[in-house]
Amino acid sequence: MNAKELTAKTPDQLRDDLVALKKEAFNLRFRQATGQLENTARMRIVRRDVARIKTALNQKAAAAAAN
């Protein structure tokens, strides 16, 4: 997921993606704690995608407030 894809989405779509990623992050943490996680790099990717979505949402909110 890159920034260009995120700017094309509406805030509602971004929030839906954020919820899905947070659920995935929870599941990954749970699997790591139980020793079942095979791809540990996925945790980093999900964490960074969450940050990208939050940044895009904040930028959209700031742009809406400026107008």
Beta strands, then each sheet from edge to edge (+ up, - down):
end
